[in-house]
Amino acid sequence: MANKALGLIEVRGMLGAVLAADAALKAANVELLGNYSIPGGLTTVELLGDVAAVYAAVEAGVDSVKDMNLLISSHVIPRLDEQVERMLMKKYEVKNNEAEVDSSVEEEENESKEESTKEESQENSEEDSTNEDTENPPEVPEEKELEEMKVVDLRSLAYKRNIQALTKKEIKYANKAELIRVLVKEGMEDK
């Protein structure tokens, strides 16, 4: 980690951020961590890579925006401390996970629309079998396995487990994240 560096380019607006990031990424082999915007239009582009590559990338990014009067400041932190790198990675993992959840919610809504007739028929048959399944409900898989399952399968498992936290109607319209949260909680209570 001793050869890692963090490059920061602070610009006005999203236009400046896109121009600086594009020029920086084309100039050197660096990783774009992302950008951080604050109210008032200031945006910081964050780059990570080898020290020499980050210096070259930041220089190219600065050159691309300074003629347009978009540059505020730039800085390179050579030999980035491991803890700072973990802090940055953690920050962007959380944002990426939120974006993934947002996109997965859209996918789930599309899946649920396509499979609504299938679910209605399953719901009717599952309601009949719910009474039989309450004596020996199926085990709740680990959270990792739940995340790999389709929304329809998660709903089916929730019906079979006869979860008290959600009504049948709430199960029918719950998104993947909500179903996983409730099923994991239910599985922990069983243990």
VOROFI-368980 format. One record per residue (C-alpha): residue number from 1; residue in one letter; y, z, x. Coordinates in nm, 2 decimals, m for minus. Example, Ala and Ser with C-alpha at 12.3 -4.5 7.8 and 13.67 -1.06 7.14 Angstrom:
residues 2
[r 1 'A' [m0.45 0.78 1.23]] [r 2 'S' [m0.11 0.71 1.37]] 
//
This chain:
residues 191
[r 1 'M' [0.00 0.00 0.00]] [r 2 'A' [0.23 0.03 0.30]] [r 3 'N' [0.31 m0.34 0.30]] [r 4 'K' [0.42 m0.34 m0.07]] [r 5 'A' [0.78 m0.38 m0.16]] [r 6 'L' [0.98 m0.36 m0.49]] [r 7 'G' [1.26 m0.61 m0.55]] [r 8 'L' [1.52 m0.55 m0.81]] [r 9 'I' [1.77 m0.81 m0.93]] [r 10 'E' [2.03 m0.69 m1.19]] [r 11 'V' [2.20 m0.96 m1.39]] [r 12 'R' [2.40 m1.01 m1.70]] [r 13 'G' [2.20 m1.11 m2.01]] [r 14 'M' [1.86 m1.26 m2.06]] [r 15 'L' [1.97 m1.60 m1.93]] [r 16 'G' [2.04 m1.45 m1.59]] [r 17 'A' [1.71 m1.26 m1.59]] [r 18 'V' [1.51 m1.58 m1.67]] [r 19 'L' [1.69 m1.78 m1.41]] [r 20 'A' [1.65 m1.52 m1.14]] [r 21 'A' [1.28 m1.45 m1.22]] [r 22 'D' [1.20 m1.82 m1.22]] [r 23 'A' [1.37 m1.89 m0.89]] [r 24 'A' [1.21 m1.58 m0.73]] [r 25 'L' [0.86 m1.66 m0.85]] [r 26 'K' [0.89 m2.02 m0.73]] [r 27 'A' [1.02 m1.91 m0.39]] [r 28 'A' [0.75 m1.66 m0.29]] [r 29 'N' [0.42 m1.52 m0.38]] [r 30 'V' [0.53 m1.21 m0.57]] [r 31 'E' [0.43 m1.05 m0.90]] [r 32 'L' [0.68 m1.02 m1.18]] [r 33 'L' [0.64 m0.67 m1.32]] [r 34 'G' [0.88 m0.74 m1.60]] [r 35 'N' [1.24 m0.69 m1.69]] [r 36 'Y' [1.43 m0.39 m1.82]] [r 37 'S' [1.73 m0.44 m2.05]] [r 38 'I' [1.99 m0.18 m2.14]] [r 39 'P' [2.25 m0.20 m2.42]] [r 40 'G' [2.55 m0.39 m2.30]] [r 41 'G' [2.35 m0.69 m2.17]] [r 42 'L' [2.25 m0.57 m1.83]] [r 43 'T' [1.89 m0.68 m1.74]] [r 44 'T' [1.69 m0.58 m1.43]] [r 45 'V' [1.42 m0.81 m1.30]] [r 46 'E' [1.14 m0.62 m1.12]] [r 47 'L' [0.93 m0.79 m0.85]] [r 48 'L' [0.64 m0.66 m0.65]] [r 49 'G' [0.47 m0.80 m0.34]] [r 50 'D' [0.46 m0.81 0.03]] [r 51 'V' [0.78 m0.71 0.20]] [r 52 'A' [0.87 m1.05 0.34]] [r 53 'A' [0.78 m1.23 0.02]] [r 54 'V' [0.99 m0.99 m0.19]] [r 55 'Y' [1.29 m1.04 0.04]] [r 56 'A' [1.26 m1.41 0.01]] [r 57 'A' [1.21 m1.40 m0.37]] [r 58 'V' [1.51 m1.17 m0.43]] [r 59 'E' [1.72 m1.39 m0.21]] [r 60 'A' [1.62 m1.70 m0.41]] [r 61 'G' [1.68 m1.52 m0.74]] [r 62 'V' [2.02 m1.40 m0.63]] [r 63 'D' [2.12 m1.75 m0.51]] [r 64 'S' [2.02 m1.90 m0.85]] [r 65 'V' [2.25 m1.67 m1.06]] [r 66 'K' [2.55 m1.59 m0.83]] [r 67 'D' [2.72 m1.92 m0.89]] [r 68 'M' [2.71 m1.86 m1.27]] [r 69 'N' [2.87 m1.52 m1.23]] [r 70 'L' [2.56 m1.35 m1.37]] [r 71 'L' [2.47 m1.14 m1.07]] [r 72 'I' [2.55 m0.77 m1.08]] [r 73 'S' [2.34 m0.64 m0.79]] [r 74 'S' [2.01 m0.67 m0.60]] [r 75 'H' [1.80 m0.45 m0.38]] [r 76 'V' [1.46 m0.44 m0.20]] [r 77 'I' [1.27 m0.13 m0.14]] [r 78 'P' [1.03 m0.20 0.15]] [r 79 'R' [0.70 0.00 0.19]] [r 80 'L' [0.71 0.12 m0.16]] [r 81 'D' [0.56 0.47 m0.20]] [r 82 'E' [0.22 0.47 m0.39]] [r 83 'Q' [0.35 0.71 m0.65]] [r 84 'V' [0.65 0.48 m0.74]] [r 85 'E' [0.41 0.19 m0.77]] [r 86 'R' [0.19 0.39 m1.01]] [r 87 'M' [0.49 0.49 m1.21]] [r 88 'L' [0.60 0.13 m1.25]] [r 89 'M' [0.25 0.00 m1.33]] [r 90 'K' [0.21 0.28 m1.59]] [r 91 'K' [0.54 0.19 m1.75]] [r 92 'Y' [0.44 m0.17 m1.79]] [r 93 'E' [0.09 m0.10 m1.90]] [r 94 'V' [0.23 0.09 m2.19]] [r 95 'K' [0.46 m0.19 m2.29]] [r 96 'N' [0.18 m0.45 m2.25]] [r 97 'N' [m0.05 m0.23 m2.47]] [r 98 'E' [0.22 m0.21 m2.73]] [r 99 'A' [0.26 m0.59 m2.72]] [r 100 'E' [m0.12 m0.63 m2.75]] [r 101 'V' [m0.13 m0.40 m3.05]] [r 102 'D' [0.15 m0.60 m3.21]] [r 103 'S' [m0.04 m0.93 m3.15]] [r 104 'S' [m0.37 m0.78 m3.26]] [r 105 'V' [m0.21 m0.66 m3.58]] [r 106 'E' [m0.11 m1.02 m3.66]] [r 107 'E' [m0.46 m1.14 m3.57]] [r 108 'E' [m0.61 m0.87 m3.79]] [r 109 'E' [m0.39 m0.96 m4.08]] [r 110 'N' [m0.50 m1.32 m4.05]] [r 111 'E' [m0.87 m1.22 m4.02]] [r 112 'S' [m0.83 m1.00 m4.32]] [r 113 'K' [m0.68 m1.27 m4.53]] [r 114 'E' [m0.96 m1.51 m4.44]] [r 115 'E' [m1.23 m1.26 m4.50]] [r 116 'S' [m1.08 m1.08 m4.81]] [r 117 'T' [m1.34 m1.23 m5.05]] [r 118 'K' [m1.62 m1.14 m4.81]] [r 119 'E' [m1.48 m0.78 m4.79]] [r 120 'E' [m1.46 m0.75 m5.16]] [r 121 'S' [m1.82 m0.84 m5.20]] [r 122 'Q' [m1.91 m0.60 m4.91]] [r 123 'E' [m1.70 m0.33 m5.06]] [r 124 'N' [m1.89 m0.34 m5.39]] [r 125 'S' [m2.23 m0.33 m5.22]] [r 126 'E' [m2.12 m0.06 m4.98]] [r 127 'E' [m1.99 0.16 m5.26]] [r 128 'D' [m2.34 0.15 m5.41]] [r 129 'S' [m2.50 0.24 m5.08]] [r 130 'T' [m2.24 0.51 m4.98]] [r 131 'N' [m2.42 0.78 m5.17]] [r 132 'E' [m2.74 0.70 m4.99]] [r 133 'D' [m2.56 0.69 m4.65]] [r 134 'T' [m2.39 1.03 m4.68]] [r 135 'E' [m2.71 1.22 m4.60]] [r 136 'N' [m2.75 1.03 m4.27]] [r 137 'P' [m2.43 0.85 m4.19]] [r 138 'P' [m2.44 0.62 m3.89]] [r 139 'E' [m2.32 0.75 m3.55]] [r 140 'V' [m1.97 0.67 m3.44]] [r 141 'P' [m1.98 0.46 m3.12]] [r 142 'E' [m1.76 0.54 m2.82]] [r 143 'E' [m1.40 0.43 m2.84]] [r 144 'K' [m1.46 0.15 m2.59]] [r 145 'E' [m1.73 0.00 m2.82]] [r 146 'L' [m1.50 0.04 m3.12]] [r 147 'E' [m1.23 m0.16 m2.96]] [r 148 'E' [m1.47 m0.45 m2.90]] [r 149 'M' [m1.57 m0.45 m3.27]] [r 150 'K' [m1.41 m0.67 m3.53]] [r 151 'V' [m1.19 m0.52 m3.80]] [r 152 'V' [m1.45 m0.61 m4.07]] [r 153 'D' [m1.72 m0.42 m3.88]] [r 154 'L' [m1.49 m0.12 m3.83]] [r 155 'R' [m1.41 m0.11 m4.21]] [r 156 'S' [m1.78 m0.13 m4.29]] [r 157 'L' [m1.85 0.16 m4.06]] [r 158 'A' [m1.57 0.36 m4.22]] [r 159 'Y' [m1.71 0.29 m4.56]] [r 160 'K' [m2.06 0.40 m4.45]] [r 161 'R' [m1.92 0.72 m4.28]] [r 162 'N' [m1.74 0.80 m4.61]] [r 163 'I' [m1.43 0.90 m4.41]] [r 164 'Q' [m1.22 1.16 m4.59]] [r 165 'A' [m0.90 1.08 m4.39]] [r 166 'L' [m0.87 0.74 m4.57]] [r 167 'T' [m0.93 0.63 m4.92]] [r 168 'K' [m1.13 0.32 m4.98]] [r 169 'K' [m0.81 0.13 m5.05]] [r 170 'E' [m0.65 0.25 m4.73]] [r 171 'I' [m0.97 0.15 m4.54]] [r 172 'K' [m0.95 m0.19 m4.69]] [r 173 'Y' [m0.59 m0.25 m4.56]] [r 174 'A' [m0.60 m0.04 m4.24]] [r 175 'N' [m0.54 m0.22 m3.91]] [r 176 'K' [m0.78 m0.20 m3.61]] [r 177 'A' [m0.58 0.07 m3.43]] [r 178 'E' [m0.57 0.30 m3.73]] [r 179 'L' [m0.95 0.25 m3.80]] [r 180 'I' [m1.04 0.33 m3.44]] [r 181 'R' [m0.82 0.64 m3.44]] [r 182 'V' [m0.98 0.77 m3.75]] [r 183 'L' [m1.33 0.69 m3.65]] [r 184 'V' [m1.29 0.85 m3.31]] [r 185 'K' [m1.15 1.16 m3.47]] [r 186 'E' [m1.44 1.16 m3.72]] [r 187 'G' [m1.69 1.12 m3.43]] [r 188 'M' [m1.54 1.41 m3.24]] [r 189 'E' [m1.57 1.63 m3.55]] [r 190 'D' [m1.94 1.55 m3.57]] [r 191 'K' [m2.01 1.67 m3.22]] 
//
